[in-house]
Amino acid sequence: MGFPEGYCVAVTGAASGIGRATALLLAGQGVRVACLDHADASETAASAGGGAATHPLDIADAAACRAILGHVIADFGRLDGLVNCAGVVGPTNIRSEELNPADFEAVCRVNLFGALHVSQAVLPHMRGRGFGRILHVASIAGKEGNAGMAAYSASKAGLIGLVKSMGKEYAETGVTVNALAPAVIRTPMVAAMPEAQVTYMTDRIPMKRCGELDEAARMIAWIVGPDCSFTTGFTFDLSGGRAVY
Ligand SMILES: NC(=O)c1ccc[n+]([C@@H]2O[C@H](COP(=O)([O-])OP(=O)(O)OC[C@H]3O[C@@H](n4cnc5c(N)ncnc54)[C@H](O)[C@@H]3O)[C@@H](O)[C@H]2O)c1
């Protein structure tokens, strides 16, 4: 168990919530971490300590993903893992007939296209080295669909499909591509949602509680470590019993 010397992981969405918690946990285990976010992630990098780097990145921008992740790979000399936590919720508590297609597109640009962009930016390097771990944070909404959150649910369902395809494509290369489907974890993203929407989601969790940041970070750290070696294209569950498939 654990990470070999010199292990390097890039984390998107590292300024806040699950991404921040994952970056700190990985750094605490001796991993060199690149903290990427379109918001300022320097506090995360500073808390992570010596080996951590930080770069501004909008994952909806394909060229920026190639440039910044290329820079991270050159700087570290290698990249073993990518944790993609960057994401947006978009409209909530709204019927699909009222959903503005522009809002739908904006959510997909980050949650779905962004996942493609960051994957494409690291896959050639990982395939070339014969080793890599990619983990995209999807959502229980992508498995089950949350009423009132059609844009978000569709973007995360698309992401789960993307991961299934990529996992199979790279299965013989030493690179694994997986997703994580959390139910509700109390983060700034959830705090910004209407209470009715949060209650709707939490009521459906058999454990009748939210997940903790550390529970998400520990699972992610294992998935992007060398020990998680015979699973790819899979969506790991983190839902307190809500999804049993
Ligand atoms: N918190 C939950 O209950 C929950 C449940 C299921 C899935 N998720 C997913 O987990 C991931 C992390 O969410 P969180 O709860 O930690 O939210 P959060 O809002 O605390 O963190 C999300 C981070 O992503 C960054 N970000 C947003 N758009 C970006 C972009 N275009 N480029 C780069 N960075 C961008 C934000 O600046 C922020 O730092 C998201 O993908 C979210 O959809 C969260």
The ligand as an ORCA input file, in Angstrom:
! r2SCAN-3c Opt
* xyz 0 1
  N     -20.162     17.816     -3.124
  C     -20.988     16.866     -3.560
  O     -21.954     16.490     -2.906
  C     -20.724     16.203     -4.865
  C     -21.495     15.094     -5.190
  C     -21.270     14.434     -6.387
  C     -20.299     14.908     -7.244
  N     -19.571     16.004     -6.927
  C     -18.548     16.449     -7.873
  O     -17.326     16.547     -7.214
  C     -16.509     17.503     -7.875
  C     -15.971     18.478     -6.834
  O     -17.073     19.181     -6.287
  P     -17.030     19.894     -4.866
  O     -18.260     19.506     -4.159
  O     -15.708     19.699     -4.220
  O     -17.262     21.405     -5.332
  P     -16.470     22.759     -5.061
  O     -17.334     23.801     -5.662
  O     -16.080     22.862     -3.639
  O     -15.162     22.569     -5.943
  C     -15.198     22.571     -7.333
  C     -13.931     23.240     -7.830
  O     -13.945     23.190     -9.258
  C     -13.451     24.421     -9.728
  N     -13.916     24.641    -11.090
  C     -15.189     24.844    -11.504
  N     -15.209     25.039    -12.835
  C     -13.919     24.941    -13.258
  C     -13.305     25.041    -14.519
  N     -14.007     25.324    -15.634
  N     -11.967     24.856    -14.608
  C     -11.252     24.609    -13.487
  N     -11.774     24.526    -12.265
  C     -13.100     24.690    -12.153
  C     -13.991     25.459     -8.753
  O     -13.254     26.675     -8.816
  C     -13.855     24.730     -7.436
  O     -12.604     24.990     -6.826
  C     -17.396     18.167     -8.936
  O     -17.142     17.588    -10.201
  C     -18.786     17.820     -8.475
  O     -19.700     17.784     -9.546
  C     -19.763     16.668     -5.757
*
